[in-house]
Amino acid sequence: MSPETIAAIEADPRYRALVARRSRFGWTLTAIMLTAYFAFLLLIAFDKEALAAPIGGGVISLGIPIGLGLILLAITLTGVYVARANREYDVLTRAIVEKYGE
């Protein structure tokens, strides 16, 4: 791809909008995951007894479902990103690629 084509793509308002939207959404999902993860770490650091408390008198502690919840949150956020990328970002990307011929 020629430098002129790259410059034209970078100047295209649709490309700029795509980059801004994708970046903003990615950072939002990252903030959600990091907040949940660090909240879990802070709970481990400052209230181990709460995580060690058994659930319903059984042998499983509260920390196990919370840890599994973090894993499920990561999988869910990945799915949300992929769904949005397939629905919105790929359409915009295809339009830009068709315009500039690569």
Backbone as CSV, one residue per row, in Angstrom:
resi,resn,N_x,N_y,N_z,CA_x,CA_y,CA_z,C_x,C_y,C_z
1,MET,0.843,-1.160,0.000,0.000,0.000,0.000,0.897,1.236,0.000
2,SER,0.557,2.175,-0.844,1.392,3.365,-0.983,1.217,4.307,0.211
3,PRO,2.234,5.107,0.455,2.129,6.079,1.558,0.970,7.070,1.367
4,GLU,0.661,7.384,0.098,-0.452,8.296,-0.174,-1.779,7.668,0.235
5,THR,-1.936,6.372,-0.066,-3.161,5.662,0.303,-3.291,5.575,1.819
6,ILE,-2.195,5.284,2.480,-2.210,5.207,3.949,-2.597,6.557,4.544
7,ALA,-2.028,7.633,4.004,-2.358,8.973,4.497,-3.830,9.301,4.244
8,ALA,-4.345,8.891,3.078,-5.757,9.141,2.763,-6.670,8.371,3.715
9,ILE,-6.313,7.134,4.005,-7.114,6.330,4.942,-7.091,6.964,6.328
10,GLU,-5.909,7.363,6.785,-5.794,7.974,8.113,-6.556,9.290,8.212
11,ALA,-6.726,9.982,7.085,-7.461,11.245,7.077,-8.965,11.043,6.903
12,ASP,-9.383,9.854,6.508,-10.802,9.556,6.277,-11.577,9.656,7.596
13,PRO,-12.664,10.438,7.621,-13.444,10.579,8.859,-14.039,9.253,9.345
14,ARG,-14.375,8.367,8.406,-14.917,7.062,8.819,-13.854,6.242,9.533
15,TYR,-12.618,6.313,9.057,-11.524,5.585,9.713,-11.263,6.155,11.105
16,ARG,-11.235,7.474,11.194,-11.009,8.103,12.498,-12.122,7.737,13.486
17,ALA,-13.356,7.723,12.990,-14.484,7.351,13.851,-14.370,5.892,14.283
18,LEU,-13.984,5.033,13.355,-13.811,3.611,13.667,-12.753,3.422,14.749
19,VAL,-11.617,4.055,14.575,-10.524,3.918,15.545,-10.950,4.457,16.911
20,ALA,-11.616,5.594,16.924,-12.036,6.202,18.192,-13.067,5.332,18.904
21,ARG,-14.062,4.842,18.162,-15.106,4.015,18.777,-14.544,2.702,19.291
22,ARG,-13.711,2.076,18.478,-13.138,0.788,18.877,-12.229,0.956,20.092
23,SER,-11.451,1.999,20.093,-10.547,2.252,21.211,-11.326,2.556,22.489
24,ARG,-12.323,3.416,22.388,-13.119,3.779,23.556,-13.829,2.552,24.137
25,PHE,-14.396,1.724,23.277,-15.091,0.525,23.744,-14.114,-0.461,24.370
26,GLY,-12.972,-0.635,23.744,-11.954,-1.538,24.286,-11.470,-1.091,25.653
27,TRP,-11.246,0.201,25.817,-10.798,0.717,27.115,-11.895,0.605,28.172
28,THR,-13.147,0.764,27.757,-14.256,0.597,28.701,-14.310,-0.831,29.222
29,LEU,-14.216,-1.797,28.320,-14.225,-3.199,28.739,-13.005,-3.522,29.600
30,THR,-11.872,-2.951,29.249,-10.659,-3.155,30.046,-10.847,-2.605,31.459
31,ALA,-11.433,-1.429,31.564,-11.665,-0.828,32.884,-12.609,-1.684,33.723
32,ILE,-13.637,-2.233,33.095,-14.567,-3.107,33.818,-13.828,-4.322,34.358
33,MET,-13.035,-4.954,33.510,-12.333,-6.169,33.934,-11.300,-5.862,35.008
34,LEU,-10.534,-4.811,34.824,-9.513,-4.467,35.818,-10.135,-4.079,37.159
35,THR,-11.255,-3.374,37.119,-11.942,-3.013,38.361,-12.387,-4.260,39.112
36,ALA,-12.999,-5.188,38.397,-13.445,-6.433,39.039,-12.255,-7.223,39.572
37,TYR,-11.203,-7.317,38.783,-10.028,-8.091,39.186,-9.355,-7.485,40.421
38,PHE,-9.153,-6.171,40.400,-8.489,-5.542,41.539,-9.385,-5.514,42.776
39,ALA,-10.690,-5.449,42.585,-11.597,-5.563,43.733,-11.434,-6.936,44.382
40,PHE,-11.307,-7.963,43.560,-11.088,-9.315,44.078,-9.751,-9.390,44.821
41,LEU,-8.713,-8.818,44.240,-7.406,-8.817,44.903,-7.438,-8.048,46.224
42,LEU,-8.130,-6.931,46.246,-8.245,-6.169,47.493,-9.023,-6.955,48.545
43,LEU,-10.029,-7.676,48.106,-10.778,-8.521,49.033,-9.882,-9.615,49.600
44,ILE,-9.056,-10.189,48.750,-8.099,-11.200,49.217,-7.125,-10.579,50.222
45,ALA,-6.651,-9.395,49.920,-5.644,-8.757,50.773,-6.206,-8.300,52.114
46,PHE,-7.434,-7.795,52.111,-7.935,-7.154,53.322,-9.060,-7.893,54.039
47,ASP,-9.650,-8.909,53.420,-10.735,-9.630,54.092,-10.747,-11.095,53.668
48,LYS,-9.667,-11.777,53.962,-9.553,-13.194,53.606,-10.649,-14.023,54.262
49,GLU,-11.063,-13.622,55.454,-12.072,-14.385,56.170,-13.393,-14.415,55.404
50,ALA,-13.733,-13.304,54.740,-14.979,-13.261,53.966,-14.928,-14.258,52.813
51,LEU,-13.789,-14.353,52.155,-13.660,-15.300,51.046,-13.587,-16.741,51.528
52,ALA,-13.117,-16.929,52.740,-12.983,-18.281,53.283,-14.284,-18.795,53.880
53,ALA,-15.277,-17.928,54.003,-16.545,-18.338,54.609,-17.224,-19.394,53.742
54,PRO,-17.659,-20.495,54.344,-18.335,-21.537,53.572,-19.709,-21.069,53.107
55,ILE,-20.118,-21.603,51.977,-21.423,-21.269,51.414,-22.434,-22.302,51.900
56,GLY,-23.469,-21.849,52.563,-24.552,-22.730,52.980,-24.120,-23.881,53.870
57,GLY,-23.089,-23.689,54.645,-22.641,-24.742,55.537,-21.880,-25.861,54.849
58,GLY,-21.599,-25.719,53.553,-20.857,-26.741,52.814,-19.361,-26.528,52.916
59,VAL,-18.641,-27.205,52.040,-17.183,-27.110,52.058,-16.640,-26.098,51.056
60,ILE,-17.476,-25.609,50.166,-17.025,-24.624,49.174,-17.073,-23.238,49.805
61,SER,-15.957,-22.525,49.690,-15.901,-21.171,50.257,-16.413,-20.152,49.245
62,LEU,-16.703,-18.976,49.732,-17.215,-17.897,48.896,-16.215,-17.482,47.816
63,GLY,-14.930,-17.677,48.063,-13.903,-17.291,47.097,-13.981,-18.061,45.788
64,ILE,-14.428,-19.317,45.847,-14.503,-20.137,44.625,-15.506,-19.555,43.628
65,PRO,-16.766,-19.310,43.998,-17.687,-18.741,43.012,-17.305,-17.331,42.564
66,ILE,-16.697,-16.568,43.463,-16.258,-15.231,43.048,-15.138,-15.347,42.014
67,GLY,-14.187,-16.237,42.234,-13.112,-16.464,41.256,-13.652,-16.962,39.927
68,LEU,-14.597,-17.891,39.988,-15.228,-18.373,38.753,-16.006,-17.252,38.071
69,GLY,-16.608,-16.386,38.884,-17.316,-15.239,38.321,-16.390,-14.316,37.547
70,LEU,-15.176,-14.135,38.039,-14.193,-13.318,37.313,-13.843,-13.941,35.967
71,ILE,-13.677,-15.257,35.968,-13.378,-15.955,34.715,-14.546,-15.809,33.747
72,LEU,-15.761,-15.988,34.244,-16.946,-15.837,33.391,-17.103,-14.400,32.906
73,LEU,-16.756,-13.436,33.750,-16.799,-12.036,33.329,-15.836,-11.793,32.170
74,ALA,-14.633,-12.333,32.260,-13.648,-12.168,31.181,-14.161,-12.784,29.883
75,ILE,-14.741,-13.972,29.970,-15.282,-14.637,28.778,-16.439,-13.826,28.206
76,THR,-17.313,-13.335,29.076,-18.460,-12.541,28.632,-18.015,-11.250,27.961
77,LEU,-17.066,-10.555,28.560,-16.584,-9.304,27.965,-15.920,-9.550,26.615
78,THR,-15.225,-10.672,26.492,-14.636,-11.030,25.197,-15.731,-11.254,24.169
79,GLY,-16.775,-11.971,24.564,-17.907,-12.210,23.667,-18.603,-10.927,23.261
80,VAL,-18.760,-10.015,24.206,-19.382,-8.720,23.914,-18.537,-7.958,22.895
81,TYR,-17.223,-7.969,23.078,-16.349,-7.265,22.132,-16.425,-7.895,20.743
82,VAL,-16.370,-9.216,20.684,-16.417,-9.909,19.391,-17.743,-9.638,18.689
83,ALA,-18.842,-9.686,19.432,-20.154,-9.426,18.832,-20.222,-8.009,18.265
84,ARG,-19.737,-7.055,19.019,-19.763,-5.675,18.539,-18.816,-5.489,17.357
85,ALA,-17.667,-6.124,17.410,-16.716,-6.024,16.293,-17.333,-6.592,15.024
86,ASN,-17.981,-7.741,15.142,-18.600,-8.354,13.966,-19.762,-7.524,13.446
87,ARG,-20.513,-6.915,14.339,-21.709,-6.175,13.955,-21.383,-4.774,13.442
88,GLU,-20.451,-4.084,14.054,-20.204,-2.683,13.715,-18.854,-2.436,13.050
89,TYR,-17.798,-2.882,13.698,-16.461,-2.516,13.241,-16.108,-3.160,11.908
90,ASP,-16.515,-4.403,11.700,-16.205,-5.067,10.434,-16.913,-4.396,9.263
91,VAL,-18.132,-3.913,9.488,-18.863,-3.211,8.431,-18.118,-1.934,8.042
92,LEU,-17.697,-1.173,9.034,-16.950,0.059,8.752,-15.608,-0.243,8.083
93,THR,-14.950,-1.291,8.541,-13.660,-1.666,7.950,-13.830,-2.045,6.486
94,ARG,-14.866,-2.851,6.188,-15.109,-3.250,4.793,-15.375,-2.037,3.907
95,ALA,-16.139,-1.076,4.403,-16.438,0.125,3.617,-15.163,0.906,3.310
96,ILE,-14.289,1.005,4.279,-13.028,1.722,4.068,-12.140,0.962,3.091
97,VAL,-12.063,-0.349,3.239,-11.235,-1.166,2.342,-11.763,-1.080,0.913
98,GLU,-13.086,-1.130,0.743,-13.659,-1.033,-0.606,-13.347,0.315,-1.245
99,LYS,-13.378,1.373,-0.458,-13.110,2.706,-1.001,-11.674,2.843,-1.487
100,TYR,-10.733,2.241,-0.756,-9.319,2.429,-1.083,-8.709,1.252,-1.830
101,GLY,-9.496,0.240,-2.140,-9.085,-0.806,-3.062,-8.099,-1.841,-2.581
102,GLU,-7.986,-2.118,-1.313,-7.062,-3.177,-0.858,-7.835,-4.199,-0.093
